């Protein structure tokens, strides 16, 4: 699990600068600082560990005029409000001691219009028309050399890689060079590509899978059919590099989108979205606060300070999903088949022989009943399958199961090979 931290809004510890009260509502000003910092992140490591995270991704930490810090002033200086290099080094050390990787946000397409480097390396283009974000002239060799020096500087601090902001704007050739530099230090590069990412996969180790997010939320809000959804998922299965897809961050929300409770409303829909996120190839990414049920519409209301007093059973659900992935490696490394049976969504994850899992879900508002055919040679007749969520048991009959699912319900079925003095999985 990747845990995304919006630094200014996650946690504050020993903050020496004047900031807004943590409990006050977000208004949206670009200088609306709440004072979240690196020491605050360190102070919440138990929360992050208990959730089951294997890595954190932090939004920009470098010097900037704004709370979001996507308008860099100095790429070699951490914002004083966020901390300093010693704080980052301690954060890396502490998180690595728990087996958690640390990713920084690499904003290399543009910088603050007021940054000194813009006078030397900038263009006359403003990113998507935002006047404060001036694009860097990455086609100039000296500018790319500067970017590579930035990457090298921070990789030497022990981080595990970068998430590249608006990667499709950076360009494929430039991404190749940045990725090569990150690989020199054994790191990884994940790109933000808010579209179908097939042609970008060769130039990154993986992507933030926004295409998955859009299609999944659309089916749960009855904006596309199950057939359309299966078609969309199979595009990715068929055309994305499988190694890269497995390494991509499967997202449902981020600092650039409304929160799950806002988009879906119904908690059963939210749970199903999270279940699909864990059944689909990739590494689930959780935006801070989703585990406590925080709500919030479009930017800036999706960026409220973390509500540390709010308790929600969704935290335990995330833990359950994470434990499922840890206990069944087919969810993190297996091959994938996706199809529909009536309105029932079926996802098969498999490696070999008895190592397979069948995920079935009803993404509609009506009870679904279907005979689900299972296109897998080791789904033997008479083999029982147990749902790892409810302990429900079904029996395979001639390569199929009969299933009834209530609206927005789901199951993760695995083989139950425990008949006395008999095994379904003999020598092949």
N, C-alpha and C positions, 0 to 999 in steps of 0.2 A: 504494500500500500504506500502510495506517495501522499504526503500530507502537505497541502499548500498553505503557506503562512503569508498573509498580508501584513508586513512587518509593523507598520504604524498602528495597526488595529488589533494585534494579537495579544501582546502582554507587555507591561512596562515594569522595569525594576531599576531602582536607584536612578531615576530620570532627573537630571539636574536642570533641564531647560523648561521654560514656561510653556505649558501645553493645556489643551482643553480637558475639562473634567471627563473621566472615562465613562461616566454614566449619562452624559448629556447627549441628546440626539444629533445625528449627522445632518448637516445643512448643505454641504456640497462645495464649500469654498476650497480652492486648490491649496490654500495654506492652512487648512483645518487640521492641525496636528494634534493627535492624542498621545503621542510619545511612546508608542511601542518600540522596543529596542532589542538588541541581541541578548542582553542580560535577562530580559523578560522571556525570551524564547528559551534560554537555558533553564530558567526557573520552572518552566512547564514541561520539562522533559518527561516526567513521570506520566503525565496525561498523554503525551505523544506515544510513549512506549506502551502504555496500557491499551491504547486504541489498536495497536498492532502495526504501527508504521515501520516501513523498512527504509524510508528516505523522507527528507523534508525538502521542499522547494520554497525558497523565500523570494518574494518580490524585491525589486531593486533596493540596495542598501547604500548606494553611492551618493555623494554630495549632490544636492538638488534643492530647488526652491519650493517644491510641492510635496504634499504628503505621500503621493503615489510613487514619486521618484523615477518616473519614466522619462524625465527630461534632465539627463545627467549634466552636471556642471564639471565634475572632475572624476574621471574613471579610476584614478589611483588613490582616491580619498573616500573613506567611509563617512557618511554624514555624521557629524558630531552628536546629533540627536539619537542616532542609531547605535553609536559606540565607536570603537576604534579597532585596529588590527589585532590587538591583544584579545579583545572580546571575541572577535571572529575565530582566532586560533583556539581559544578556550572552548567556544561552541563546537568547533570541529572535533576537538579532542574528546569532549564529553559525549557527543552524539556517536562518534565512532566507537567509544567504549561500550556503547549499547548496541552496536551493530547497525547503526542508522547512518545512511549516506546523507551528504549535504550538497544541494544544488543551488547555485546562484542564478539570478536573472541577468542574461546578457542582452543589453539594449544597444545594438550596434548599428541599427539602420539610421537612427536620429539621435540628436542630443538637444539640450536646451539652446534656444536661440541666443542666450546670453553667455554660453560657454566659450571659453577662450579658444578651444580647438575649432569652433565653428568659423571663426574669422580666418583660420588657416586651412581647414579641411571641409568646410560646409559647401552646400549648393544653394541655389535660390528656391529650392523646393521645400514646402512645408508638408509634413506628414498628414495626409488626408485633410489638408486645409487648416490644421491646428497651427496657429501662428507661433506658439511657443516651442514647437517641435520642428527643428530644421534638420533636413536629411544630410547625412555625411556623404561625401563623394567617394564611395567605396571602389569605384573604377580606377581611382588613382593608386598606384603602387604604394606610395608613402602612407596613404590612409589605411590601407589594408595591413601594412606593416605595423602601424600604430595599434590597430585592433588586435593583432596577434600578440603584441607585447602586453596588452591589457589581459588577454586570456592567460598568457604564460605567468604573469605576475600573480594572479589570484589562484591559479592551479597550484602554484608553488606553496600556497598557504594551506594546502591539504584538502581542498574541496574535491568533490567527486564529479563535477561537471557543471554544465550550463544548460539552462533552458533559454533558447534564443527567441527573443521577442519578435513578432511579425516576421518570421523566417522567410516567407515567400517574397518579402520586399528586399531582403538582403541579397538574394540571388543565388543560384545553384553553385556557380564556380566559387563564390566567396564563402558559401557554407562549407564546401569541400575543404578549403584551406583552414577555416576555423575548426572544423571537426578533426582534421589531421593534427592540429596543434593540441587540441584537448586529448586526443589519443596518445600523444607523446608522453602524457602524464598518467595514462591508464584510465582516463575519465570518459564520460559519455556526454553526448549532445542530443537534446530533445528540442524539436522545433515547434513553435506555435504556427500552425497552418489551419486557418479557419475555413477550410474547404475540403473537397475530395483530394486526398494527399498522395495519390499513386505516383505522380511524376516527381515528388519531392523525397520519396522514401530513400532513394539511393544516395542522398546528400545529407542524411542525418541518421542517427542511431534509432530514432523513433520520433513520433509526433504526439502532440496533445490532440487526442482524437475528437475534435469538435464535430466531425461528420457523424460519429456514433452518437454523440450527445443530442444533436438536432433530430436525428431519426427516432431515437428512443423516446424522447419527450413528446415527439409528434404522435407516435402511435398511442401513447398513454393518454393523450388529450384528444384522441379520436380525430386527428387531422390527416392521418394516412391509414390505409388498410393494413391488415396483417400481411397480405401478399406483397404490398409495396415495401413493408419493413423488411421482410425476408429477402426481397430482391436487393435492397440497399445493403444489408449485412453481407450478403453473398458477393456483392461487388468487391467489398473490402477483403473478404476471405480469398477470393479468386485473384485479385489484381495487386494487392499490397504484398510486398515481400513478407513472408511469414515470420522470419526472424525479427524483422523490424516491427511488424504488427504486435508480436508478443512482447516487445520491448517498449511499445508506445504506452502513453498514459491515457487510460480510458476514463474520460471525464464526464461528469453530469452537471457541474457548475464550476465557476471560477470567479475571479475578481472582475471579469468582463461580462458576466451573465447574471440574471436574477437567480436567487436561491431556489432550491428544490421545493420548499414549502410554498413559495410564491407561485411557481410555475404549475405545480401539480395539485396543490391544495389538499388533496386527500392523502392521508398518511399511508394507506394501503398502496396507492400508486407510487409513493416515494419508496416504500420498501421493495416493491417490484422492480423499480428502476435500478435500485442498488443491487438487487439480486441479478438482474441481467448484466449489469456492469461487471459483476464477479464471474459470470458464466462466459462472457465474451472474451476472446483473446486480447491480452494486454494487461497492464498493471493498473489497477483501480487508483484513481486520484481523488482525494477527499479535500474539499475546500474547507478551511477552518470554520468551525461553527455549525457545519452541517450535522456533525455528530451530536450536537446538543439541540438540534431542531430550530436553529435561528432562522428567521424569516427576513426577507428584504427584496425589494423590486430592483429595477435597473439601477446602474451606477448613478448616484453614490450610495444608494440605500442597501446595496448588497455588501457594503464595506463598513458596516457598523462595528464598533469595538466588540471584541469577544465577550460574550456574557458568561462569565465564569460561575455565576450563581444559578444558571439555568440547568436543570437536570432533565434528561429525556431518555426514554428507553431505546432510542435510536443508537445511542452509544453502544449498548450491549448487542444490538443487531449488527453493527459494523464489526464488532469483535467476533461474532458468530460467523460472519461471512469471511473474515480474515482467517479464522481458525480452519474453516472449510478449505480454503486455498492452501494452507500449510499442510493439512492432512491428506489432501488429494492433489498430487502434483500435476495431474492432467489439466487442472484449471490454469496452471501457470506455464505449462510447456506442451500440452497436448495438441494434437490436430483437431480440426473442427469441421462439423457438418451442421448445416442449419436448414430447416424446412418447416412447413406448416402442415397441420392436420386439422382441417376445418379452420377454426379460429385459434387453435392451440399452437403456440410457438414452441418449437423443439430445437434444442441445441445439444449436439453430441460432442463431448470432448473425450479423446481417446489417445492412448499411446500404443499399447499392444495387449492382446489377449484379454485378461480380466481387468485390466487397468482402463476403465472407461466410466463415464458419468453421463447420465441423461438428464438435462434440465428441461422441464416443461413449464409453460406459463400461460395464463389466460390474460392477455392485455386488453380485454374488452370489459364492458360494464354488464355483461350477461353471462350466466353460468354456461360453461363450455363442456361439452361431452364429445369425446372423440376416440377413435381407434388409432393409436399412434404407431405407425410402422417404423421399425428401427433398422436403418441401413448399416448394420454392423454384423460381421460374421460370427462374433462370439456372444451375441445376444441370444443364448440358447433357449429352445423351447423348454418350459418348466422352471427356468431360473427365476428366482424371486429377486425383486429389487426393493431396497429400503430407501425412503426419503430421509435424508440426513437432517431435515428441519423438523418434521412432525413424527417421524418413525413409521409413517404409513408404508404398508407393504403391498406391492402389486406383483403379479406373476406374468412372465412373458409367455405368450401363446403364439407359436409359429412366427416368431420375430416381431411381435407387436404387443402393446399393452393397451388396455381399455382404461381411460382416465376421465374423471369428472373434476373440474376445477371451478370454484366460485370466482366471481369477478376479481381480477387483479391478484389471484392466488398463484402459487408456484410450488415446485418441488425439485429437489436435487436427488435423483435416484442413483444408487450404486448397487453393484451385484451383492447378493446375500447368499453366499455359497457355503451354507452350514448344514446341509442335510447329513445326518449321521451315516458314517461309513460310505459316503459318496462325495465325489467332487466333479463339478461340471467342467473344470479347467484341467484336463488331462494333457499328456504330452501331445504336441502337434505333429 
